[in-house]
Amino acid sequence: MRNDWHTQVGDLLTRDERMALYGGAKYGGIEPSRKTDNVFIYSDPSRGEAYGYNFDGWNHDGSVFLYTGDGRVGDQQMRDGNLSIAEHRAQQRVLRVFIADGVVPGTNTKTHRYIGSFELDRERPYFHEEAPDENGEMRTVYVFRLIPIGEVLRRDSDKSLNATPVLPERR
């Protein structure tokens, strides 16, 4: 695989444009590429709440991007997209985060703003929270803690709407 990355922080892309450049599938929130060494992570707070994805966004001080894991019904499991995030280092992949930001004029095609590259927090990679699934049933979700690598875009509009929890001390 290769990792020729040319997209600048702040650039807007449709999923089709990203797929043509770097691979990955079209519809999921977590999309590992077969073409490049990337895992694409998509956040859309305007739609995510319907699936209990209530934690996405920068924490209170902008040091960590929180991302709710994959799985719409029932407790989330460490498989598929969630496993791609958890194992990105071992697979030598970069986590690339995009946030929904408008549509292509004259269409319903969403555009996504590239906010930068990330890695999973080495000390506390994720925590669990309770959130409703798409049927309104409470369930356990993963909330991944993504640490910026290099330049990233931090906007007030991209802050997590839920307070960052106080994490228990590690034993």
C-alpha positions as CSV (number, residue, x, y, z in Angstrom):
1,M,0.0,0.0,0.0
2,R,1.0,3.6,-0.3
3,N,0.2,6.8,1.5
4,D,0.5,9.7,-0.9
5,W,-1.5,12.2,1.0
6,H,-2.2,15.5,-0.8
7,T,-5.3,16.8,1.0
8,Q,-4.7,19.9,3.2
9,V,-6.2,20.4,6.6
10,G,-9.4,22.4,6.1
11,D,-10.0,21.0,2.6
12,L,-13.6,19.9,1.6
13,L,-14.1,16.6,-0.2
14,T,-17.1,14.5,-1.0
15,R,-16.8,10.8,-0.2
16,D,-16.6,10.0,-3.9
17,E,-13.6,12.4,-4.3
18,R,-11.9,10.8,-1.3
19,M,-12.5,7.3,-2.6
20,A,-11.0,8.2,-6.0
21,L,-7.9,9.6,-4.4
22,Y,-7.3,7.3,-1.4
23,G,-9.8,4.4,-1.5
24,G,-12.0,3.3,1.3
25,A,-15.8,2.5,1.1
26,K,-18.5,5.1,0.7
27,Y,-21.0,4.9,3.5
28,G,-19.6,3.9,6.9
29,G,-18.3,6.2,9.7
30,I,-15.1,4.2,9.9
31,E,-13.6,3.2,6.6
32,P,-10.2,1.5,6.3
33,S,-8.7,1.8,2.8
34,R,-7.4,-1.1,0.8
35,K,-5.6,1.3,-1.5
36,T,-3.7,3.4,1.0
37,D,-2.5,3.2,4.6
38,N,-5.4,5.2,6.0
39,V,-8.4,4.7,8.2
40,F,-11.0,7.4,7.3
41,I,-13.2,8.5,10.2
42,Y,-16.4,10.5,9.5
43,S,-18.3,12.5,12.0
44,D,-21.7,14.1,11.3
45,P,-23.1,15.4,14.6
46,S,-26.3,16.5,12.8
47,R,-27.2,12.9,12.1
48,G,-25.2,11.0,14.7
49,E,-27.5,11.7,17.6
50,A,-30.1,9.4,16.0
51,Y,-27.7,6.5,16.6
52,G,-26.4,7.6,20.0
53,Y,-23.2,9.0,18.5
54,N,-23.4,11.8,21.1
55,F,-19.7,12.3,22.0
56,D,-18.0,13.3,18.7
57,G,-15.9,16.5,18.8
58,W,-13.0,18.2,20.5
59,N,-12.8,17.9,24.3
60,H,-13.0,21.0,26.5
61,D,-9.4,22.1,25.9
62,G,-9.0,20.9,22.3
63,S,-6.3,18.4,23.1
64,V,-8.4,15.3,22.2
65,F,-10.9,14.6,19.5
66,L,-13.6,12.2,20.9
67,Y,-15.2,9.8,18.4
68,T,-18.1,7.5,19.2
69,G,-17.5,4.0,17.9
70,D,-19.3,2.0,15.2
71,G,-22.5,0.1,15.8
72,R,-26.1,1.4,15.6
73,V,-28.0,-1.3,17.6
74,G,-27.1,-2.9,20.9
75,D,-23.8,-2.7,22.7
76,Q,-20.9,-1.8,20.5
77,Q,-18.3,-4.5,19.9
78,M,-14.6,-4.3,19.3
79,R,-14.8,-5.5,15.7
80,D,-14.9,-4.1,12.2
81,G,-14.4,-0.3,12.2
82,N,-13.8,-0.1,15.9
83,L,-11.1,-2.7,15.6
84,S,-9.6,-0.7,12.7
85,I,-9.2,2.3,15.0
86,A,-7.9,0.2,17.9
87,E,-5.3,-1.6,15.7
88,H,-4.2,1.3,13.5
89,R,-0.7,1.4,14.9
90,A,-0.1,-2.4,14.5
91,Q,-1.4,-2.1,10.9
92,Q,0.7,1.0,10.3
93,R,-2.3,3.1,9.3
94,V,-3.0,6.8,9.9
95,L,-6.4,7.9,11.3
96,R,-7.8,10.7,9.1
97,V,-10.8,12.6,10.5
98,F,-13.5,14.3,8.4
99,I,-16.5,16.3,9.7
100,A,-19.7,16.8,7.6
101,D,-19.7,20.4,6.5
102,G,-22.4,21.4,3.9
103,V,-23.3,20.0,0.5
104,V,-22.1,20.4,-3.1
105,P,-24.1,23.4,-4.5
106,G,-27.2,22.3,-6.4
107,T,-27.1,18.7,-5.0
108,N,-27.7,16.7,-1.9
109,T,-24.1,15.4,-1.9
110,K,-22.5,16.1,1.4
111,T,-19.1,17.6,1.7
112,H,-16.7,16.7,4.5
113,R,-14.0,18.9,5.9
114,Y,-10.6,17.2,6.6
115,I,-9.5,18.2,10.1
116,G,-6.3,16.3,10.2
117,S,-4.5,13.1,11.1
118,F,-4.7,11.4,14.5
119,E,-3.5,8.5,16.5
120,L,-5.3,6.7,19.3
121,D,-4.3,7.9,22.8
122,R,-1.7,5.4,24.1
123,E,-2.6,5.9,27.8
124,R,-6.4,5.8,27.5
125,P,-7.4,4.8,24.0
126,Y,-11.1,4.8,24.7
127,F,-13.8,4.8,27.4
128,H,-17.3,3.4,27.6
129,E,-20.5,5.5,27.8
130,E,-24.2,4.8,27.8
131,A,-26.1,6.1,24.8
132,P,-29.3,5.3,23.0
133,D,-29.2,3.1,19.9
134,E,-31.2,3.8,16.8
135,N,-34.3,2.1,18.4
136,G,-34.0,4.3,21.5
137,E,-32.7,1.5,23.7
138,M,-29.8,2.3,26.0
139,R,-26.5,0.5,25.3
140,T,-22.8,0.8,25.8
141,V,-20.7,2.6,23.2
142,Y,-17.0,3.1,22.7
143,V,-15.7,6.7,22.8
144,F,-12.2,6.8,21.2
145,R,-9.7,9.4,22.3
146,L,-7.9,10.6,19.2
147,I,-4.7,12.6,19.6
148,P,-3.7,15.0,16.8
149,I,-0.6,14.4,14.8
150,G,0.8,17.7,13.4
151,E,-1.5,20.4,12.1
152,V,-5.3,20.0,12.8
153,L,-8.3,22.2,12.4
154,R,-10.0,23.1,15.7
155,R,-13.3,25.0,15.4
156,D,-15.7,25.9,18.2
157,S,-18.5,24.3,16.1
158,D,-16.6,21.0,16.3
159,K,-16.5,20.8,20.1
160,S,-18.2,17.8,21.7
161,L,-21.6,18.7,23.0
162,N,-21.1,16.3,26.0
163,A,-18.7,17.2,28.7
164,T,-15.5,15.2,28.7
165,P,-16.0,12.6,31.5
166,V,-13.6,12.4,34.4
167,L,-11.6,9.2,33.7
168,P,-10.9,7.0,36.7
169,E,-7.3,6.5,37.7
170,R,-5.6,3.5,36.1
171,R,-4.8,0.7,38.5
